[in-house]
Amino acid sequence: MNKHLLSIDDVTAEDIVRILDTAESFREVGTRVIKKVPALRGRTVVNLFYENSTRTRISFELAAKRLSADVINFSTSGSSVSKGESLKDTALTLQAMGADAIVIRHSSSGSPLTLTKWVRGSVLNAGDGTHEHPTQALLDIYTMRERLGRLEGLRVAIVGDVLHSRVARSLSFALVKVGAEVTLVGPPTLIPPDAPGWGAQLSYDIESVLPKLDVCYMLRVQRERQRQQYFPSVREYARLFGLTSGRVAMLPPEALIMHPGPMNRGVEIESDVADLPNSVIEEQVTNGIAIRMALLYLLLGGARDARPGGVSGRTGDDEEAGR
């Protein structure tokens, strides 16, 4: 694997399988009484979040702590950023403090790439503007493989605000790499002009694709990133592209319902639909911790020991007790 994870372009199909297999090994750690392994003891991971986040920030924090790394959570409020400090100066400060990995979430596309020019540690993209969100894509395909047993040949529809969604880009690229069939669905105004080059099919009619799907992946309508009116009203969007109980009945019985969160219940997905048994939205959150453990381990510690459980196979507390 590369030193950084900035985009799905940074990983091959073989890398993706390795990440998923490593995450599978780490998933068991979350079921232990003491949820820790000493794989990254002595390493420092910084969560550098310029955008608000709940799931992604907490997921990375838990992942690093379960690997016994030291974690620093950096938010713009209450820091020198609120006084006008630049990304470069913040990066140089973190570099001087010895950060081994920096997880960055930023509203400007390309910020993680820029950060790599100023720090020696690994940089992980936790979402940059409307560019990409690679770790979300990896946890999504991990969930698909876990529930459906395969990735190659899966028929996946990504529905909604594709234009503003960094998740849609990363997930489309990742699914195409592993041999899945991807269809982007939404109003024409919310399908980006370059979408035909992603290796996905396009559709403007959700009901025509539902009967053929293995996975229906609903995107959040990102009103905060929209600079203009892309559809007449929220009610009309929900009527034409929302996943309702009636539309769920068109899906094959084993099809999965997925959403990256946070959900706009009643807009892109009905509240009752989000809580159905074939909705794996909560599983996505759980799997996100294992995926991010795998990524931190492979980027920071995997070169020393190829087996996640083989770093010692014991918790940090067990190791201390055995000395």
TIVEX-584499 format. One record per atom (N, C-alpha, C): atom name; x, y negated, z. Coordinates in steps of 0.05 Angstrom, whole numbers, plus 5000, padded with zeros to 4 digits. Last residue first. Layout:
N
   atom     px     py     pz
     CA      X      Y      Z
...
//
This chain:
323
   atom     px     py     pz
      N   5094   5179   5640
     CA   5122   5171   5643
      C   5132   5178   5671
      N   5040   5189   5636
     CA   5058   5211   5631
      C   5087   5205   5635
      N   5014   5141   5643
     CA   5013   5160   5665
      C   5033   5183   5662
      N   5024   5118   5593
     CA   5036   5106   5617
      C   5036   5127   5640
      N   4993   5152   5562
     CA   5022   5150   5558
      C   5035   5139   5582
      N   4941   5141   5580
     CA   4952   5168   5583
      C   4982   5167   5580
      N   4936   5088   5564
     CA   4936   5094   5592
      C   4948   5122   5598
      N   4935   5094   5508
     CA   4957   5079   5521
      C   4959   5085   5550
      N   4917   5162   5492
     CA   4911   5134   5497
      C   4935   5121   5509
      N   4948   5205   5444
     CA   4939   5199   5471
      C   4932   5169   5473
      N   4971   5213   5396
     CA   4947   5228   5401
      C   4936   5223   5429
      N   5013   5187   5377
     CA   5018   5202   5402
      C   4995   5220   5408
      N   5008   5187   5323
     CA   5025   5167   5335
      C   5032   5177   5363
      N   4971   5223   5303
     CA   4998   5233   5309
      C   5017   5212   5320
      N   4926   5200   5288
     CA   4925   5213   5314
      C   4953   5221   5323
      N   4948   5182   5237
     CA   4936   5164   5257
      C   4936   5176   5285
      N   5007   5200   5208
     CA   4983   5211   5220
      C   4972   5193   5241
      N   5054   5179   5191
     CA   5033   5181   5171
      C   5007   5191   5183
      N   5092   5131   5221
     CA   5080   5157   5226
      C   5055   5159   5208
      N   5114   5085   5201
     CA   5129   5100   5221
      C   5118   5127   5226
      N   5079   5063   5166
     CA   5104   5072   5155
      C   5120   5089   5175
      N   5035   5045   5195
     CA   5033   5070   5181
      C   5059   5081   5170
      N   5034   4995   5220
     CA   5046   5018   5234
      C   5048   5044   5218
      N   5014   4955   5186
     CA   5033   4949   5207
      C   5047   4973   5219
      N   4980   4977   5147
     CA   4996   4954   5140
      C   5019   4949   5161
      N   4956   5020   5174
     CA   4971   5025   5150
      C   4989   5002   5142
      N   4931   4992   5218
     CA   4950   5014   5222
      C   4968   5018   5197
      N   4896   4957   5192
     CA   4918   4947   5209
      C   4939   4967   5213
      N   4864   4997   5165
     CA   4879   4977   5150
      C   4902   4965   5167
      N   4842   5026   5208
     CA   4858   5039   5188
      C   4875   5019   5173
      N   4813   4985   5234
     CA   4834   5000   5248
      C   4853   5012   5228
      N   4777   4975   5194
     CA   4796   4954   5200
      C   4819   4965   5218
      N   4748   5023   5194
     CA   4762   5015   5170
      C   4783   4994   5176
      N   4726   5023   5246
     CA   4745   5044   5238
      C   4761   5036   5213
      N   4694   4977   5244
     CA   4715   4979   5263
      C   4736   4999   5255
      N   4656   4991   5204
     CA   4675   4968   5200
      C   4698   4969   5219
      N   4623   5029   5225
     CA   4645   5038   5207
      C   4665   5016   5201
      N   4588   4995   5253
     CA   4605   5014   5267
      C   4628   5023   5250
      N   4564   4968   5209
     CA   4578   4953   5230
      C   4597   4972   5245
      N   4541   5011   5181
     CA   4561   4994   5168
      C   4577   4979   5188
      N   4503   5027   5217
     CA   4526   5044   5212
      C   4548   5029   5198
      N   4465   4986   5211
     CA   4480   4988   5236
      C   4505   5006   5233
      N   4448   4999   5159
     CA   4460   4973   5165
      C   4476   4973   5191
      N   4423   5039   5132
     CA   4448   5045   5147
      C   4463   5020   5154
      N   4360   5064   5124
     CA   4375   5039   5125
      C   4399   5044   5143
      N   4330   5109   5129
     CA   4351   5109   5108
      C   4365   5083   5105
      N   4294   5095   5170
     CA   4316   5115   5175
      C   4338   5115   5154
      N   4284   5023   5173
     CA   4277   5050   5164
      C   4300   5069   5169
      N   4293   4970   5184
     CA   4294   4988   5206
      C   4286   5017   5198
      N   4285   4940   5138
     CA   4312   4940   5150
      C   4315   4961   5172
      N   4230   4946   5131
     CA   4248   4960   5113
      C   4276   4962   5125
      N   4210   4909   5168
     CA   4205   4938   5172
      C   4224   4955   5155
      N   4227   4860   5144
     CA   4236   4868   5171
      C   4233   4898   5175
      N   4248   4860   5076
     CA   4227   4860   5096
      C   4237   4871   5123
      N   4299   4821   5047
     CA   4291   4848   5057
      C   4269   4844   5078
      N   4305   4770   5031
     CA   4316   4791   5013
      C   4308   4819   5022
      N   4261   4753   5071
     CA   4270   4740   5046
      C   4280   4762   5028
      N   4250   4782   5116
     CA   4228   4770   5103
      C   4235   4755   5077
      N   4311   4767   5146
     CA   4288   4784   5146
      C   4264   4769   5134
      N   4369   4758   5125
     CA   4346   4740   5125
      C   4321   4757   5124
      N   4423   4787   5162
     CA   4400   4789   5144
      C   4381   4765   5147
      N   4494   4774   5159
     CA   4468   4775   5174
      C   4444   4774   5154
      N   4497   4837   5123
     CA   4491   4820   5146
      C   4504   4793   5145
      N   4501   4871   5080
     CA   4526   4864   5094
      C   4521   4848   5119
      N   4461   4928   5072
     CA   4461   4899   5073
      C   4486   4891   5089
      N   4426   4985   5043
     CA   4449   4972   5056
      C   4447   4942   5054
      N   4395   5046   5040
     CA   4390   5017   5039
      C   4412   5004   5055
      N   4402   5105   5000
     CA   4409   5088   5023
      C   4402   5059   5018
      N   4359   5158   4979
     CA   4374   5134   4973
      C   4379   5118   4998
      N   4329   5204   4983
     CA   4355   5203   4997
      C   4370   5177   4993
      N   4282   5194   4952
     CA   4280   5198   4981
      C   4307   5196   4996
      N   4290   5139   4905
     CA   4291   5167   4911
      C   4292   5172   4941
      N   4245   5082   4909
     CA   4271   5094   4911
      C   4270   5124   4914
      N   4193   5065   4912
     CA   4203   5071   4885
      C   4231   5084   4886
      N   4186   5052   4964
     CA   4172   5076   4955
      C   4182   5084   4927
      N   4209   5002   4966
     CA   4224   5025   4978
      C   4212   5051   4968
      N   4168   4971   4945
     CA   4192   4977   4928
      C   4208   5000   4940
      N   4134   4969   4989
     CA   4125   4980   4964
      C   4148   4987   4946
      N   4166   4943   5027
     CA   4157   4971   5032
      C   4148   4984   5006
      N   4215   4905   4990
     CA   4191   4908   5006
      C   4185   4937   5010
      N   4267   4867   4978
     CA   4262   4895   4982
      C   4239   4899   5001
      N   4258   4812   4931
     CA   4260   4823   4958
      C   4254   4853   4959
      N   4249   4791   4881
     CA   4273   4806   4885
      C   4277   4818   4914
      N   4198   4767   4878
     CA   4210   4778   4854
      C   4233   4797   4860
      N   4185   4750   4930
     CA   4165   4765   4914
      C   4178   4779   4891
      N   4230   4722   4946
     CA   4223   4746   4960
      C   4203   4763   4944
      N   4227   4679   4909
     CA   4250   4697   4909
      C   4243   4724   4922
      N   4180   4654   4926
     CA   4181   4667   4900
      C   4204   4686   4898
      N   4196   4638   4977
     CA   4173   4656   4975
      C   4174   4670   4947
      N   4236   4602   4966
     CA   4243   4626   4980
      C   4221   4647   4977
      N   4229   4575   4899
     CA   4224   4575   4928
      C   4232   4602   4940
      N   4257   4573   4848
     CA   4236   4554   4855
      C   4231   4552   4885
      N   4328   4576   4849
     CA   4302   4589   4845
      C   4281   4571   4857
      N   4371   4543   4857
     CA   4374   4565   4837
      C   4349   4581   4833
      N   4387   4478   4868
     CA   4364   4497   4870
      C   4366   4518   4849
      N   4455   4471   4890
     CA   4432   4462   4875
      C   4410   4483   4879
      N   4495   4493   4919
     CA   4496   4464   4915
      C   4472   4453   4900
      N   4497   4542   4967
     CA   4484   4533   4942
      C   4484   4503   4941
      N   4515   4558   5015
     CA   4535   4554   4995
      C   4523   4544   4968
      N   4470   4563   5047
     CA   4490   4543   5056
      C   4512   4539   5035
      N   4440   4604   5025
     CA   4431   4577   5021
      C   4453   4556   5028
      N   4449   4660   5003
     CA   4468   4642   5017
      C   4461   4613   5012
      N   4414   4716   5016
     CA   4412   4691   5001
      C   4427   4670   5016
      N   4451   4776   5022
     CA   4438   4754   5035
      C   4437   4730   5015
      N   4437   4834   4982
     CA   4454   4812   4989
      C   4438   4790   5003
      N   4428   4904   4987
     CA   4415   4877   4986
      C   4435   4856   4996
      N   4435   4960   4951
     CA   4451   4942   4968
      C   4441   4914   4965
      N   4416   5023   4947
     CA   4405   4996   4942
      C   4418   4977   4961
      N   4441   5082   4920
     CA   4445   5061   4941
      C   4432   5035   4931
      N   4423   5113   4880
     CA   4432   5127   4905
      C   4435   5107   4927
      N   4369   5099   4834
     CA   4390   5092   4852
      C   4397   5113   4873
      N   4326   5099   4799
     CA   4351   5113   4791
      C   4373   5111   4811
      N   4284   5068   4816
     CA   4280   5097   4815
      C   4306   5113   4809
      N   4305   5013   4812
     CA   4302   5026   4837
      C   4299   5057   4835
      N   4305   4987   4763
     CA   4329   5002   4770
      C   4325   5019   4795
      N   4257   4961   4756
     CA   4265   4979   4735
      C   4289   4996   4743
      N   4252   4926   4799
     CA   4236   4950   4799
      C   4244   4970   4777
      N   4286   4883   4788
     CA   4293   4902   4809
      C   4277   4928   4807
      N   4309   4855   4733
     CA   4284   4867   4742
      C   4290   4889   4762
      N   4354   4840   4708
     CA   4339   4818   4721
      C   4312   4828   4732
      N   4418   4870   4706
     CA   4389   4872   4704
      C   4377   4849   4719
      N   4480   4895   4681
     CA   4464   4873   4691
      C   4435   4879   4688
      N   4535   4938   4701
     CA   4513   4931   4684
      C   4497   4908   4697
      N   4606   4925   4710
     CA   4579   4932   4719
      C   4559   4925   4698
      N   4656   4906   4699
     CA   4651   4935   4695
      C   4624   4944   4704
      N   4662   4853   4701
     CA   4667   4868   4725
      C   4665   4898   4722
      N   4646   4824   4657
     CA   4674   4834   4658
      C   4680   4849   4682
      N   4595   4805   4668
     CA   4598   4827   4649
      C   4626   4839   4648
      N   4606   4761   4704
     CA   4598   4787   4714
      C   4600   4810   4694
      N   4618   4709   4690
     CA   4639   4729   4685
      C   4631   4757   4694
      N   4573   4680   4706
     CA   4578   4683   4677
      C   4599   4705   4672
      N   4535   4710   4760
     CA   4557   4694   4750
      C   4563   4699   4721
      N   4468   4704   4774
     CA   4488   4723   4763
      C   4511   4707   4751
      N   4431   4667   4787
     CA   4448   4677   4809
      C   4466   4700   4800
      N   4400   4657   4743
     CA   4415   4634   4754
      C   4434   4643   4776
      N   4373   4705   4733
     CA   4395   4697   4716
      C   4412   4675   4727
      N   4362   4740   4795
     CA   4353   4721   4775
      C   4377   4712   4759
      N   4389   4808   4797
     CA   4382   4782   4809
      C   4371   4764   4788
      N   4436   4860   4802
     CA   4408   4852   4798
      C   4403   4825   4811
      N   4485   4900   4774
     CA   4480   4875   4788
      C   4452   4865   4781
      N   4502   4967   4782
     CA   4484   4948   4768
      C   4480   4924   4786
      N   4553   5015   4775
     CA   4543   4991   4789
      C   4525   4975   4771
      N   4574   5078   4788
     CA   4560   5063   4768
      C   4546   5039   4782
      N   4641   5097   4810
     CA   4612   5094   4814
      C   4600   5077   4791
      N   4697   5103   4810
     CA   4680   5118   4791
      C   4651   5116   4795
      N   4729   5072   4840
     CA   4726   5099   4849
      C   4706   5115   4832
      N   4727   5023   4813
     CA   4752   5036   4816
      C   4749   5066   4823
      N   4674   5008   4821
     CA   4682   5014   4794
      C   4709   5030   4795
      N   4676   4996   4876
     CA   4660   5018   4866
      C   4668   5027   4838
      N   4711   4951   4877
     CA   4718   4976   4891
      C   4702   5000   4880
      N   4682   4913   4847
     CA   4709   4921   4838
      C   4717   4948   4851
      N   4635   4909   4879
     CA   4634   4917   4851
      C   4661   4928   4841
      N   4657   4890   4927
     CA   4644   4916   4926
      C   4642   4926   4898
      N   4678   4840   4913
     CA   4695   4861   4923
      C   4683   4888   4921
      N   4629   4814   4895
     CA   4653   4817   4878
      C   4671   4840   4887
      N   4595   4817   4939
     CA   4587   4829   4913
      C   4611   4833   4895
      N   4623   4787   4977
     CA   4619   4815   4981
      C   4612   4829   4955
      N   4619   4736   4959
     CA   4645   4748   4957
      C   4643   4778   4962
      N   4566   4707   4927
     CA   4573   4729   4945
      C   4601   4740   4940
      N   4542   4672   4893
     CA   4556   4661   4916
      C   4568   4682   4934
      N   4521   4707   4853
     CA   4537   4684   4846
      C   4554   4673   4869
      N   4486   4743   4875
     CA   4513   4752   4867
      C   4532   4729   4862
      N   4437   4746   4911
     CA   4454   4723   4905
      C   4483   4731   4899
      N   4412   4809   4888
     CA   4408   4783   4901
      C   4427   4761   4891
      N   4439   4874   4895
     CA   4415   4857   4889
      C   4416   4830   4903
      N   4470   4925   4866
     CA   4476   4903   4884
      C   4457   4880   4877
      N   4459   4994   4862
     CA   4450   4967   4853
      C   4457   4947   4874
      N   4493   5052   4843
     CA   4490   5031   4863
      C   4480   5005   4850
      N   4502   5117   4837
     CA   4488   5095   4823
      C   4481   5075   4844
      N   4562   5156   4836
     CA   4540   5143   4851
      C   4529   5120   4836
      N   4607   5174   4809
     CA   4580   5179   4797
      C   4557   5167   4813
      N   4645   5182   4866
     CA   4644   5183   4837
      C   4616   5190   4827
      N   4633   5191   4920
     CA   4633   5164   4909
      C   4631   5164   4879
      N   4601   5233   4969
     CA   4617   5228   4945
      C   4616   5199   4938
      N   4568   5238   5014
     CA   4588   5259   5008
      C   4605   5255   4984
      N   4532   5204   5035
     CA   4524   5218   5010
      C   4545   5238   5001
      N   4554   5184   5083
     CA   4526   5193   5082
      C   4519   5210   5058
      N   4608   5174   5071
     CA   4601   5190   5095
      C   4572   5200   5093
      N   4605   5143   5026
     CA   4618   5170   5024
      C   4610   5187   5048
      N   4579   5097   5047
     CA   4567   5112   5025
      C   4579   5141   5024
      N   4617   5081   5085
     CA   4590   5089   5093
      C   4576   5105   5072
      N   4659   5068   5050
     CA   4663   5089   5070
      C   4636   5099   5080
      N   4637   5026   5023
     CA   4640   5051   5008
      C   4647   5074   5027
      N   4636   4989   5067
     CA   4612   4997   5053
      C   4615   5023   5038
      N   4689   4982   5080
     CA   4671   4995   5100
      C   4645   5004   5087
      N   4706   4958   5032
     CA   4717   4984   5040
      C   4699   4998   5061
      N   4677   4910   5032
     CA   4674   4929   5010
      C   4683   4957   5019
      N   4700   4886   5077
     CA   4671   4892   5077
      C   4665   4913   5055
      N   4752   4878   5060
     CA   4747   4897   5082
      C   4718   4904   5084
      N   4747   4838   5018
     CA   4755   4866   5012
      C   4749   4886   5035
      N   4717   4792   4995
     CA   4715   4801   5022
      C   4722   4831   5022
      N   4730   4735   4951
     CA   4727   4764   4958
      C   4725   4768   4988
      N   4704   4680   4935
     CA   4723   4697   4921
      C   4719   4726   4927
      N   4679   4638   4957
     CA   4662   4656   4941
      C   4679   4676   4926
      N   4718   4635   5015
     CA   4700   4621   4996
      C   4681   4640   4983
      N   4742   4694   5035
     CA   4752   4667   5027
      C   4733   4655   5006
      N   4749   4743   5082
     CA   4729   4728   5067
      C   4739   4700   5061
      N   4792   4762   5107
     CA   4766   4769   5120
      C   4744   4752   5107
      N   4851   4788   5084
     CA   4830   4770   5077
      C   4803   4779   5089
      N   4910   4791   5120
     CA   4886   4806   5112
      C   4864   4785   5107
      N   4979   4791   5116
     CA   4955   4774   5115
      C   4932   4792   5105
      N   5037   4807   5155
     CA   5016   4815   5136
      C   4992   4796   5139
      N   5089   4756   5166
     CA   5072   4779   5173
      C   5052   4785   5151
      N   5113   4710   5150
     CA   5127   4735   5143
      C   5110   4759   5149
      N   5081   4653   5118
     CA   5085   4671   5141
      C   5099   4697   5131
      N   5075   4623   5072
     CA   5085   4609   5096
      C   5090   4628   5119
      N   5050   4650   5032
     CA   5075   4635   5025
      C   5089   4624   5050
      N   5003   4670   5051
     CA   5026   4688   5049
      C   5052   4674   5042
      N   4967   4627   5046
     CA   4978   4633   5072
      C   5003   4651   5070
      N   4950   4632   4993
     CA   4967   4609   5001
      C   4981   4615   5027
      N   4918   4677   4999
     CA   4941   4678   4982
      C   4961   4656   4989
      N   4877   4657   5033
     CA   4895   4678   5043
      C   4920   4681   5026
      N   4854   4615   4999
     CA   4868   4609   5024
      C   4886   4632   5034
      N   4822   4629   4956
     CA   4851   4628   4952
      C   4867   4622   4977
      N   4767   4587   4971
     CA   4777   4610   4956
      C   4807   4607   4952
      N   4751   4562   5033
     CA   4764   4556   5008
      C   4775   4581   4995
      N   4734   4578   5083
     CA   4713   4570   5063
      C   4725   4564   5035
      N   4763   4637   5111
     CA   4764   4609   5104
      C   4744   4602   5082
      N   4795   4680   5153
     CA   4769   4675   5141
      C   4768   4645   5136
      N   4850   4724   5163
     CA   4840   4696   5158
      C   4813   4697   5144
      N   4892   4754   5205
     CA   4867   4758   5192
      C   4854   4731   5188
      N   4959   4767   5206
     CA   4940   4745   5208
      C   4915   4752   5192
      N   5009   4802   5242
     CA   4987   4803   5222
      C   4969   4779   5227
      N   5048   4785   5276
     CA   5054   4807   5258
      C   5033   4810   5236
      N   5071   4724   5300
     CA   5047   4740   5291
      C   5056   4761   5271
      N   5108   4690   5328
     CA   5114   4719   5323
      C   5090   4735   5315
      N   5105   4637   5333
     CA   5097   4653   5356
      C   5099   4683   5352
      N   5118   4619   5283
     CA   5137   4614   5305
      C   5131   4630   5330
      N   5070   4632   5257
     CA   5095   4646   5250
      C   5115   4643   5272
      N   5036   4595   5280
     CA   5031   4623   5285
      C   5056   4640   5279
      N   5060   4548   5258
     CA   5058   4552   5287
      C   5054   4581   5294
      N   5052   4557   5204
     CA   5079   4556   5214
      C   5080   4559   5244
      N   4995   4554   5202
     CA   5009   4579   5195
      C   5038   4579   5206
      N   4987   4501   5216
     CA   4976   4522   5233
      C   4991   4548   5228
      N   5012   4477   5172
     CA   5023   4473   5199
      C   5012   4494   5219
      N   4977   4496   5131
     CA   5006   4502   5131
      C   5018   4499   5159
      N   4928   4475   5144
     CA   4931   4504   5144
      C   4960   4511   5145
      N   4937   4415   5185
     CA   4934   4430   5160
      C   4937   4460   5164
      N   4900   4381   5235
     CA   4923   4398   5228
      C   4918   4414   5203
      N   4858   4349   5253
     CA   4869   4344   5226
      C   4893   4361   5219
      N   4835   4362   5299
     CA   4850   4337   5299
      C   4863   4331   5272
      N   4817   4412   5291
     CA   4796   4391   5294
      C   4809   4363   5295
      N   4865   4439   5292
     CA   4851   4436   5266
      C   4831   4413   5268
      N   4879   4446   5344
     CA   4890   4423   5331
      C   4878   4418   5303
      N   4815   4468   5373
     CA   4843   4471   5366
      C   4853   4446   5352
      N   4761   4464   5381
     CA   4778   4465   5405
      C   4807   4470   5399
      N   4746   4499   5323
     CA   4736   4482   5344
      C   4753   4486   5369
      N   4773   4540   5296
     CA   4779   4512   5289
      C   4769   4493   5311
      N   4801   4594   5333
     CA   4778   4582   5319
      C   4785   4552   5316
      N   4835   4653   5342
     CA   4839   4625   5336
      C   4814   4614   5322
      N   4852   4703   5385
     CA   4830   4692   5370
      C   4832   4662   5367
      N   4901   4750   5387
     CA   4897   4721   5391
      C   4874   4713   5373
      N   4919   4811   5416
     CA   4901   4797   5398
      C   4899   4768   5406
      N   4965   4864   5414
     CA   4957   4839   5427
      C   4942   4823   5407
      N   4943   4932   5402
     CA   4957   4908   5394
      C   4948   4885   5412
      N   4917   4981   5410
     CA   4934   4970   5432
      C   4951   4946   5423
      N   4877   4994   5377
     CA   4904   5003   5369
      C   4925   4993   5388
      N   4836   4968   5400
     CA   4835   4997   5402
      C   4862   5009   5392
      N   4850   4916   5385
     CA   4852   4924   5413
      C   4852   4954   5416
      N   4838   4917   5329
     CA   4865   4912   5339
      C   4869   4921   5367
      N   4782   4927   5331
     CA   4801   4945   5317
      C   4829   4942   5327
      N   4762   4883   5359
     CA   4760   4910   5371
      C   4780   4929   5358
      N   4775   4843   5321
     CA   4785   4842   5348
      C   4785   4869   5361
      N   4746   4859   5276
     CA   4775   4859   5275
      C   4787   4858   5303
      N   4694   4854   5299
     CA   4703   4879   5288
      C   4733   4881   5286
      N   4691   4800   5311
     CA   4690   4819   5333
      C   4701   4846   5323
      N   4693   4780   5257
     CA   4713   4772   5277
      C   4714   4792   5300
      N   4648   4804   5232
     CA   4675   4808   5222
      C   4696   4802   5243
      N   4602   4789   5264
     CA   4610   4816   5259
      C   4639   4820   5251
      N   4608   4730   5266
     CA   4604   4747   5290
      C   4614   4775   5284
      N   4634   4668   5247
     CA   4630   4696   5241
      C   4624   4710   5267
      N   4649   4606   5215
     CA   4635   4621   5236
      C   4631   4650   5228
      N   4715   4595   5188
     CA   4685   4597   5185
      C   4674   4612   5208
      N   4766   4601   5202
     CA   4757   4574   5196
      C   4727   4572   5190
      N   4801   4643   5241
     CA   4774   4640   5229
      C   4767   4610   5227
      N   4847   4686   5250
     CA   4847   4658   5243
      C   4821   4652   5227
      N   4869   4728   5294
     CA   4845   4724   5279
      C   4841   4694   5275
      N   4931   4760   5297
     CA   4917   4735   5300
      C   4892   4734   5283
      N   4965   4810   5331
     CA   4946   4805   5309
      C   4931   4779   5316
      N   5027   4837   5348
     CA   5008   4815   5352
      C   4991   4810   5328
      N   5052   4897   5378
     CA   5047   4881   5355
      C   5026   4859   5362
      N   5054   4928   5424
     CA   5075   4909   5419
      C   5072   4891   5395
      N   5022   4983   5394
     CA   5031   4970   5419
      C   5055   4952   5413
      N   4995   5009   5354
     CA   5006   4982   5349
      C   5014   4968   5374
      N   4981   5060   5376
     CA   4994   5058   5350
      C   5007   5031   5345
      N   4958   5082   5423
     CA   4981   5063   5425
      C   4995   5057   5399
      N   4887   5079   5426
     CA   4911   5094   5418
      C   4934   5074   5418
      N   4825   5076   5462
     CA   4850   5065   5453
      C   4870   5086   5445
      N   4776   5078   5496
     CA   4776   5075   5467
      C   4802   5062   5457
      N   4762   5124   5541
     CA   4781   5102   5538
      C   4787   5099   5508
      N   4723   5160   5522
     CA   4718   5144   5546
      C   4736   5119   5546
      N   4711   5160   5450
     CA   4726   5167   5475
      C   4717   5150   5498
      N   4690   5142   5404
     CA   4673   5160   5420
      C   4686   5168   5447
      N   4728   5114   5376
     CA   4706   5099   5387
      C   4687   5116   5404
      N   4761   5154   5356
     CA   4770   5138   5379
      C   4747   5123   5392
      N   4736   5174   5311
     CA   4733   5189   5335
      C   4742   5173   5360
      N   4755   5141   5271
     CA   4727   5137   5280
      C   4722   5152   5306
      N   4805   5153   5253
     CA   4803   5133   5275
      C   4774   5131   5286
      N   4797   5188   5212
     CA   4812   5197   5235
      C   4808   5179   5259
      N   4770   5155   5177
     CA   4756   5178   5187
      C   4770   5189   5212
      N   4810   5120   5163
     CA   4788   5110   5179
      C   4772   5133   5192
      N   4840   5154   5130
     CA   4852   5144   5155
      C   4830   5134   5174
      N   4804   5160   5088
     CA   4812   5183   5103
      C   4824   5175   5130
      N   4802   5107   5070
     CA   4777   5119   5080
      C   4784   5144   5097
      N   4855   5099   5054
     CA   4844   5082   5074
      C   4819   5095   5087
      N   4859   5138   5013
     CA   4876   5140   5037
      C   4865   5123   5060
      N   4822   5118   4976
     CA   4817   5144   4989
      C   4834   5147   5014
      N   4849   5070   4964
     CA   4822   5069   4976
      C   4816   5095   4990
      N   4895   5089   4939
     CA   4897   5074   4964
      C   4870   5074   4979
      N   4873   5110   4893
     CA   4886   5128   4912
      C   4889   5115   4939
      N   4856   5064   4868
     CA   4836   5084   4876
      C   4847   5103   4896
      N   4896   5011   4898
     CA   4889   5030   4876
      C   4866   5048   4886
      N   4893   4943   4919
     CA   4892   4972   4925
      C   4884   4988   4900
      N   4889   4891   4903
     CA   4914   4899   4917
      C   4915   4929   4924
      N   4839   4882   4884
     CA   4860   4886   4864
      C   4886   4895   4877
      N   4811   4867   4928
     CA   4809   4895   4920
      C   4830   4902   4898
      N   4855   4822   4963
     CA   4834   4827   4943
      C   4833   4858   4939
      N   4891   4820   5003
     CA   4878   4795   4995
      C   4854   4799   4978
      N   4930   4849   5044
     CA   4904   4856   5032
      C   4889   4830   5027
      N   5002   4859   5040
     CA   4978   4843   5046
      C   4953   4856   5034
      N   5038   4896   5024
     CA   5042   4885   5050
      C   5016   4870   5059
      N   5006   4953   4991
     CA   5020   4927   4991
      C   5022   4917   5020
      N   5017   5024   5000
     CA   5000   5000   5000
      C   5017   4975   5000
//
